[in-house]
Amino acid sequence: MRLFPEGQRVGLGGAPLGNLLGAVSDAEAAATVDAAWSEGWRYFDTAPHYGLGLAEERLGAGLRGKPRDEYVLSSKVGRIIYDAPDAATDDEGFAVDTTRRRRWDFSRDGVLRSIEDSLRRIGTDRLDVVFVHDPDDHYEEAVATAFPALIELREQGVIGAIGSGMNQSAMLTRFVREIDIDVIMLAGRYTLIDPDGLDDVLPACLANDVQVVAVGVFNSGLMSQPRPAADTTFNYEPAAQSLLDKANKLADVCESHHTTLPAAALAFPLAHPAVAGIAVGCRTPEEVRTNAALARTEIPAALWADLKSAGLLRADAPTP
């Protein structure tokens, strides 16, 4: 299935709608989804993990009334959301106080329950794509039960495409080579500053006709501004000085070509032939409009050559 419509290769990542690293109001979340729709974005990704179901509920509210056949919706399995007796503050990065908790579950019953719960929270009749989410410590169970359950649902026509979403490339490479999947969500491992997916998963995807949705293209903040702040993050942790130095060198070359680091960071993954598109996490309508404008920016071809000659970009990285 085509994940992104012709001529539009940017979609909305839903983690910020679940209050990732800070609270967002219901109204602002709805306005963010509406802004993405107005920009022509037609791929929307979410997960039970994001805000313990809050992101799914908010995305569903934002998409309500939109023609269902005009967008692609993905969510994930691997974590079950359940109710506990007492409210507590989430301890996995989402600013929510709730009675909801999460637990790992890659069993067949867990996959089926997770999908059913996601459909209810989103308020939709189907998920177009389902990813096995973060099975880093659950490889055997994912292979033995989660993927077979998803393959069965795909064969029944309940799901259009299946895959896995992770922050590492090694296990994704194994899934691409060993399991009959359609797509992967590669988080932070094919970016302007960290293109190491070139070593394993991206060639495997090309060889096995598996599409890639690249996410975390700013590596959680390091490349989201023209110049990284001293306290910026890389993969949601304080960025090392070596990474700050490299980001500033990248910014120097971008500025010499009258463009910006975030514009180049958005454009870079899209040049790889395995990458179908990117999903960008946004928490406000302004962030959507800013990223949409950056994605439309024409990047001078000479920029990529200069980055490679300066040793700031691998020579084997495909560029626009």
SULVEN-V513397 format. One line per field, one symbol per residue. ss: DSSP state (H for helix, E for strand, - for the rest). phi: phi as a letter, one per 40 degrees, with the letter a starting at -180 (. if undefined). burial: b if it has 16 or more other ideal C-beta (glycine too) atoms within 10 Angstrom, else e. Layout:
ss=???
phi=???
burial=???
This chain:
ss=---------EEEE-HHHH-E-----HHHHHHHHHHHHH----EEE--------HHHHHHHHHH----HHH-EEEEEE-EEEEEEEEEEE----E--EEEEEEEE---HHHHHHHHHHHHHHH------EEEEE-----HHHHHHHHHHHHHHHHH-----EEEEEE---HHHHHHHHH----EEEEE--------HHHH-HHHHHHHH--EEEEE---HHH-----------EE--EE--HHHHHHHHHHHHHHHH----HHHHHHHHHHH---EEEEEEE---HHHHHHHHHHH-----HHHHHHHHH-----------
phi=.ccbcdgbbbbcccdcccgcgicbcdcccccccccccccgcbbbbaaddcgfgccccccdcccdgcdcccabbbaabhbccbcbcbcacdbbgbcbbaccbbacabccccccccccccdcccgbcabcbbbccfcdbbdcccccbccdccccccccgcbcabaabacbbccdcccdcbbcbbabbbcgbabdcaccdccacccccccbfbcbbcbgccfgidbcbdbcccbcbbfgbdccdccccccccdcdcdccbgbbdccccccdccccccccibbbcbbacccdcccccccccccddcdcccccccgcacccccbd
burial=eebbbeeebbbbbbbbbbbbeeebeeebbbbbbebbbebebbbbbbbbbbbbbbbbbbbbbbbeeeeeeebbbbbbbbbbbeeeeeeeebeeebebebebebeebbbeebbebbbebbbebbebeebbbbbbbbbeebeebbbebbbebbeebbeeeebbbbbbbbbbbebbbbbbeebebbbbbbbbbbbbbbbbbbebbbebbeebebbbbbbbbbbbbbbbeeebeeebbbbeeebeeebbebbeebbebbeebebbbbbbbbbbbbebebbbbbbbbbbebebbeebbebbeeebeeebbebbeeeebbeeebbbe
